[in-house]
Amino acid sequence: MNTRVVAVPHSGDPLGSFDDSKDPLARLEHWHISPDAKDAVATLTPAAEYLRTKDTPVAFPTETVYGLGADATRSASVKGIYSAKGRPSDNPLIVHVSDLHMLRSLLGSQDESAIPARYKSLIKRFWPGPLTILLPNPDPSPLAPEVTAGLKSFGVRMPSSPLALTLIKLAGVPLAAPSANASTKPSPTMAQHVKDDLDGRIELILDGGSCEVGVESTVVDGLCDPPVVLRPGGVGIDELRSCPGWEDVVKAYKDQSEEGKAAPRAPGMKYKHYSPKARVVLYESSYKDGREGIVRADAEAVAAATNGDSHAVNGSGRKKVGVIRTKRWKPAAGLRCSKLELYARQNGHSQQNGYHDETSFDVYMGDLQNGQGDAIGQIFDISLGGETRGIAQGLFSALRELDRRGADIIFVDGIDDELDIAAAVMNRLRKAASETRA
């Protein structure tokens, strides 16, 4: 199968808009495609037709990560997602809608009461945006059974990406869309990440630049009491607690995979996920010995693994070590190195097809040294800065970048597990980590 990457042009003019209403719910009733968005619509229309008629999914950008979309009402189409990703069939999918009219169609009624009252405060504040809510699946349901993986509820969200909203509107069907990566791998925040994972497995990738949020949506269940967060994401639990009816929302997820448990209520709960090929060692912010950088035991272990190694590592015979820094560590994080120089730039100030690229970091490379000053390997150093939002935007991309450079081991400086998007960042890192220093 030949995989095409198609750039979606964007001149800066709005792709569409919601209804002109001061009522935050009434405003979201319909998404209207702008008549000025002719170039983008001309590119998206064939993709929408493909989604309606073909059984192979289409990758497209949202504000969180790139999604792998398929018509959520057709079993053959949804099965194509599981096949392309290599995803376990008991892992449910999130449905994406363009507006409230489409959502009510899934619930079997256009009456306002079709949406449980508890969710309305969240919808008013966070939709469109990175929040997924669980709703009762009607019987009979217009959704393909593979979407819910046998559950009596389904997860749904309204993305804030105008490109995603326009694609869904043109398709005229809700799209089931997990992250567009191979199962267990880091989620994709750029079109190239999708191609790296799914080249030859799908036919079409829509390139709309980098994703703004960088981690998946928050998943909440308001059908139980108290309401719970099933997956942390782009909306923090403290933000949820500021909404009427959600003051007592509690955490109902773990920061590791839950293999062997019952079918997950939301994606990202059960299986190992977000993991690069390299071994990942996560330093929790609470680990006092790691505040200045990588502890001596880890540094000596890297040197010991390299010294006297006569076998080629990554085809070069040199160990490759990656460092992802956030708020605390200095360059190289305490590892001995020399000649640490700028090697590659992920430039967040460039324009891609008219879309601003929010993902930005520099990759520095140097010689890894032992205690005698001998070069024993290479080190790749990435700083994601001290802002939580920037760390979230760059996390998956940084993990993929170090994988692409052939890193054998990646050391990551964790951040405080606060109640905002930091909880999502650390949740993803804990799931990706092979070892944790706490």
C-alpha positions in Angstrom: 0.0 0.0 0.0 1.4 3.4 -1.0 1.1 6.0 1.7 0.6 9.6 0.6 1.2 12.7 2.8 -1.1 15.5 1.5 -0.5 19.0 2.8 -3.8 20.8 3.6 -3.3 24.5 2.6 -4.4 27.2 5.0 -4.2 30.8 4.0 -5.0 32.2 7.5 -8.7 32.7 6.8 -11.0 30.8 9.1 -12.0 27.3 7.9 -15.4 27.6 9.5 -17.4 28.8 12.5 -20.1 27.8 14.9 -23.5 29.3 15.2 -23.8 33.0 16.1 -25.3 32.7 19.6 -24.4 34.0 23.0 -25.6 30.8 24.6 -22.5 28.5 24.8 -24.5 25.4 24.1 -26.6 26.8 21.3 -23.5 28.1 19.7 -22.1 24.6 19.2 -25.2 23.3 17.5 -23.7 23.4 14.0 -20.2 23.8 12.5 -20.4 25.9 9.3 -17.6 25.6 6.7 -16.4 29.0 5.5 -16.9 29.8 1.7 -13.5 31.4 1.8 -11.7 28.1 2.7 -11.9 26.9 -0.9 -8.3 25.5 -1.1 -8.5 23.6 2.1 -12.0 22.3 1.3 -10.8 21.2 -2.2 -8.1 19.0 -0.4 -10.4 17.8 2.4 -13.4 16.8 0.2 -11.7 13.8 -1.4 -10.5 12.7 2.0 -14.0 13.0 3.4 -15.3 10.9 0.5 -12.6 8.3 1.2 -13.7 8.1 4.8 -17.3 7.5 3.8 -16.6 4.8 1.3 -13.3 3.0 2.1 -12.3 0.7 4.9 -8.7 2.0 5.4 -8.4 4.8 8.0 -7.1 8.3 7.2 -4.7 10.2 9.5 -5.5 13.8 10.3 -4.4 16.4 12.9 -6.3 17.5 15.9 -5.3 20.0 18.5 -4.1 17.1 20.8 -2.3 14.6 18.6 -2.8 13.2 15.1 -5.8 10.9 14.9 -6.4 7.8 12.8 -9.9 8.3 11.6 -12.6 6.0 10.3 -16.4 6.1 9.9 -17.6 5.2 13.4 -20.8 3.8 12.0 -19.3 1.1 9.8 -17.7 -2.0 11.3 -15.4 -2.7 8.3 -14.1 0.9 8.6 -13.5 0.7 12.3 -11.8 -2.7 12.0 -9.3 -1.0 9.7 -8.1 1.2 12.6 -7.4 -1.9 14.8 -5.6 -3.6 11.9 -3.4 -0.5 10.9 -2.4 0.2 14.5 -2.0 -3.4 15.7 -4.4 -2.3 18.5 -6.0 -4.8 20.9 -9.7 -5.2 20.1 -10.8 -4.6 23.7 -9.4 -1.1 23.8 -12.3 1.3 23.0 -12.1 4.2 20.6 -13.0 7.8 21.0 -15.7 9.2 18.7 -15.1 12.7 17.2 -18.1 14.9 16.2 -18.2 18.2 14.4 -21.1 19.7 16.4 -23.9 19.0 18.9 -26.3 18.2 16.2 -24.1 15.2 15.2 -23.7 14.2 18.8 -27.5 14.1 19.4 -27.9 12.0 16.3 -25.7 9.4 17.9 -27.9 9.5 21.0 -31.1 9.0 19.0 -32.7 12.3 19.9 -32.3 16.0 19.1 -33.9 16.9 22.4 -31.6 18.8 24.8 -32.2 16.2 27.5 -30.3 13.6 25.4 -27.1 14.9 26.8 -26.9 14.3 30.6 -27.2 17.5 32.6 -24.0 17.0 34.5 -21.9 17.3 31.3 -23.4 20.6 30.2 -21.1 22.8 32.4 -18.1 20.9 30.9 -19.3 21.3 27.3 -19.9 25.0 27.8 -16.4 25.6 29.1 -14.2 23.0 27.3 -15.8 22.2 24.0 -14.6 22.3 21.4 -11.3 21.1 23.0 -9.3 18.3 24.6 -12.0 16.7 26.7 -13.7 13.4 26.1 -17.0 12.5 27.9 -18.5 9.1 28.4 -22.2 8.8 27.3 -24.7 5.9 27.4 -24.7 3.9 24.1 -28.3 3.7 22.9 -29.9 0.4 21.9 -30.0 0.1 19.0 -26.8 2.2 18.4 -25.7 3.8 15.2 -22.1 3.2 16.2 -20.2 0.1 15.0 -19.9 -2.3 18.0 -16.1 -2.3 17.6 -16.0 1.4 18.7 -17.1 0.6 22.2 -15.3 -2.8 22.6 -18.4 -4.3 24.2 -19.0 -1.5 26.7 -22.4 0.1 27.3 -21.0 3.6 27.0 -18.9 5.4 24.4 -16.4 8.2 24.6 -16.9 11.3 22.5 -15.3 14.7 22.0 -15.5 17.8 19.8 -12.0 18.7 18.7 -11.1 22.4 18.5 -9.0 22.0 15.4 -10.8 23.7 12.6 -9.3 21.3 10.1 -10.6 18.3 12.1 -14.1 19.9 12.4 -14.2 20.6 8.7 -13.1 17.1 7.7 -15.8 15.6 10.0 -18.5 17.9 8.7 -17.6 17.1 5.1 -17.6 13.4 5.8 -21.0 13.8 7.4 -20.3 10.9 9.8 -18.7 10.8 13.2 -15.1 9.6 13.2 -13.6 7.0 15.5 -10.0 8.3 15.9 -7.4 7.0 18.3 -3.8 8.4 18.0 -2.3 7.7 14.6 0.7 5.7 15.8 1.6 2.0 15.9 0.2 0.5 19.1 2.5 1.1 22.2 4.6 3.8 20.4 4.7 7.5 21.3 1.7 9.4 20.0 2.3 11.5 16.8 2.3 15.2 16.9 3.5 15.7 13.3 2.6 14.1 10.0 6.1 12.7 9.7 5.6 10.7 13.0 2.5 9.1 11.4 4.4 8.1 8.3 7.3 6.7 10.4 4.9 4.3 12.1 2.2 3.6 9.5 3.9 3.8 6.2 2.5 1.1 4.0 -0.4 0.4 6.4 -2.7 3.4 5.4 -3.1 5.3 2.1 -3.6 8.9 3.3 -2.1 11.3 5.9 -3.4 14.8 6.0 -0.6 17.2 7.0 -1.8 20.3 8.9 1.4 21.1 10.8 2.2 20.3 14.5 -0.4 19.7 17.2 -1.0 22.5 19.7 -1.6 20.6 22.9 0.7 17.6 22.4 -1.0 15.1 24.7 -4.3 13.3 24.2 -7.6 14.5 25.6 -8.7 14.1 29.2 -11.4 11.4 29.5 -14.1 11.8 32.2 -17.0 9.6 33.3 -19.9 11.7 34.7 -22.3 8.7 34.6 -21.1 7.6 38.1 -21.1 9.3 41.4 -18.7 10.9 42.2 -17.6 11.6 38.6 -14.1 10.4 37.7 -11.1 11.1 35.5 -10.3 8.0 33.5 -7.3 9.5 31.6 -5.5 12.8 32.3 -5.0 15.0 29.3 -5.3 18.5 28.0 -7.8 19.6 30.7 -6.6 19.4 34.3 -8.5 18.0 37.2 -8.4 21.4 38.9 -10.1 22.9 35.9 -12.8 20.2 36.0 -13.4 20.9 39.7 -14.2 24.5 39.0 -17.3 23.4 37.0 -20.7 22.9 38.7 -21.4 19.2 39.3 -17.7 18.4 39.2 -16.4 19.8 42.5 -15.8 16.3 43.8 -14.3 14.6 40.7 -11.7 12.0 41.6 -8.8 10.3 39.8 -9.6 6.8 38.6 -6.5 5.9 36.6 -3.1 4.5 37.3 0.2 5.7 36.0 1.2 2.3 34.6 -0.5 -0.2 32.3 -3.1 -2.5 33.8 -2.5 -5.7 31.8 -4.7 -8.6 32.9 -7.5 -6.3 34.2 -11.0 -6.1 32.9 -11.7 -4.3 29.6 -10.6 -0.7 29.9 -13.3 2.0 30.2 -11.1 4.5 28.3 -8.1 4.3 26.0 -4.7 4.4 27.6 -5.7 2.6 30.8 -4.8 -1.0 30.2 -1.9 -1.5 27.8 1.7 -0.3 27.7 1.7 2.9 25.6 3.7 5.9 24.6 7.0 3.9 24.6 10.0 4.5 22.3 12.3 1.6 21.3 15.0 2.8 23.6 15.1 2.0 27.3 13.6 5.0 29.3 14.8 5.9 32.8 12.5 8.5 34.4 13.7 10.7 37.3 10.7 11.7 39.3 10.8 15.3 40.6 10.5 13.9 44.1 13.8 12.0 43.7 16.1 14.2 45.7 19.4 12.6 44.5 18.4 13.4 40.9 17.7 17.1 41.3 21.1 18.1 39.8 21.1 15.4 37.1 21.8 11.7 36.5 23.0 10.0 39.6 26.5 8.4 39.7 25.2 4.8 39.7 23.4 5.4 36.4 26.3 7.2 34.9 28.7 4.4 35.9 26.3 1.8 34.5 26.3 3.5 31.1 30.1 3.7 31.1 30.4 0.0 32.2 28.0 -1.1 29.5 30.2 0.7 26.9 33.8 0.0 28.1 35.2 -3.2 26.6 32.2 -3.7 24.3 33.5 -5.1 21.1 30.1 -5.6 19.6 28.7 -2.9 17.3 26.0 -0.8 18.9 23.6 0.8 16.3 26.2 -0.1 13.7 28.8 2.2 15.1 30.2 0.4 18.2 29.4 3.5 20.3 26.7 3.7 22.9 24.1 6.4 22.3 22.6 8.1 25.3 19.6 10.5 25.1 18.8 13.2 27.7 15.4 15.0 27.9 15.6 17.9 30.2 12.7 20.0 31.7 12.9 22.3 34.6 16.0 21.2 36.6 18.8 19.6 34.7 21.7 21.5 33.0 23.1 20.4 29.6 24.1 16.7 29.6 22.5 16.3 33.0 25.7 15.5 34.8 27.1 13.0 32.4 30.7 13.5 31.4 30.9 14.7 27.8 32.8 17.0 25.4 32.1 18.9 22.2 28.4 19.3 23.0 27.2 21.3 20.0 24.0 22.0 18.1 23.2 19.0 16.0 19.6 19.5 14.8 16.8 22.0 15.2 13.1 21.4 15.5 12.1 24.9 14.6 8.8 26.0 16.2 8.9 29.4 14.4 8.5 28.1 10.9 5.3 28.0 8.9 4.1 24.6 7.5 1.5 24.9 4.8 0.3 28.1 6.5 0.0 26.4 9.9 2.2 27.6 12.8 4.5 24.9 14.2 4.3 25.0 18.0 6.8 22.2 18.6 10.3 23.6 19.2 13.5 22.2 20.6 17.2 21.9 19.7 19.1 18.7 19.7 22.7 18.9 20.9 25.2 16.1 20.3 28.6 15.5 22.0 31.1 12.8 22.9 30.2 10.7 26.0 33.3 10.2 28.2 34.5 7.9 30.9 36.4 9.0 34.0 39.7 9.1 32.1 38.3 11.4 29.5 38.1 8.8 26.7 35.2 9.0 24.3 33.0 6.0 24.9 29.8 6.9 23.1 27.6 9.7 21.9 25.1 11.9 23.9 22.1 13.6 22.5 20.7 16.4 24.7 17.2 18.0 24.3 15.7 20.7 26.5 12.0 21.2 26.5 12.2 24.3 28.7 10.5 25.0 32.0 6.9 25.7 30.9 4.5 22.8 31.4 2.6 23.5 28.2 5.9 23.5 26.2 6.9 20.2 27.8 3.6 18.7 26.8 3.8 19.9 23.3 7.4 18.6 22.8 7.4 15.4 24.8 6.3 12.8 22.2 8.3 14.5 19.5 11.5 14.4 21.7 11.1 10.7 22.5 10.6 10.0 18.7 13.6 12.2 17.8 15.9 10.3 20.2 14.6 7.0 18.8 15.3 8.2 15.3 18.9 9.1 16.4 19.3 5.5 17.6 19.5 6.2 21.4 20.0 3.0 23.4 18.9 4.6 26.6 17.0 7.9 27.4 17.1 9.7 30.7 14.2 12.0 31.4 13.8 14.7 34.0 10.3 14.5 35.4 8.2 17.5 36.6 6.0 18.1 39.6 2.8 16.0 39.3 0.5 19.0 39.6 -3.2 18.9 38.9 -3.0 20.6 35.5 -1.6 19.2 32.3 1.5 18.1 34.2 -0.5 15.1 35.4 -0.9 14.1 31.8 2.8 14.6 31.0 3.9 12.4 34.0 1.2 9.8 33.3 2.6 9.4 29.8 6.2 9.3 31.0 5.5 6.7 33.7 3.8 4.5 31.1 6.8 4.9 28.7 9.5 4.3 31.4 11.4 1.1 31.7 12.7 2.2 35.1 11.8 5.0 37.5 13.9 6.7 40.0 11.7 7.9 42.8 
